Amino acid sequence: MGEDSGLDLAVASREMKPSLKVLYTTGAGVTDGMRVRMVEGSAFLSKPYRLDDLIKAVDDILKA
């Protein structure tokens, strides 16, 4: 799988299920090119993160 495979998976998954919530995580940083490809309404969490940060991010995206 290539470095963009998560982006491709999110797009394909959202096409199959438009209500799907997406939370991206990466330790490599996010480029402007990646941000453009992220699905609308998604969230991003940068690694490393604490468990509290993950819980909050998941809670936020589910409430959105």
C-alpha angles and dihedrals in degrees: 000000000000127000091262095050092106090055091049092047092051092050093047092045093049090051089055094043113020093189092059114127115223128202115182122203130183140156092202097073129246125268126207088250090057093047090055090055096048114110118256115267094020126134133221130217120187120221133267095050135160123245089249090056091051093048091050093047092050091046091049095049092047091051094047 
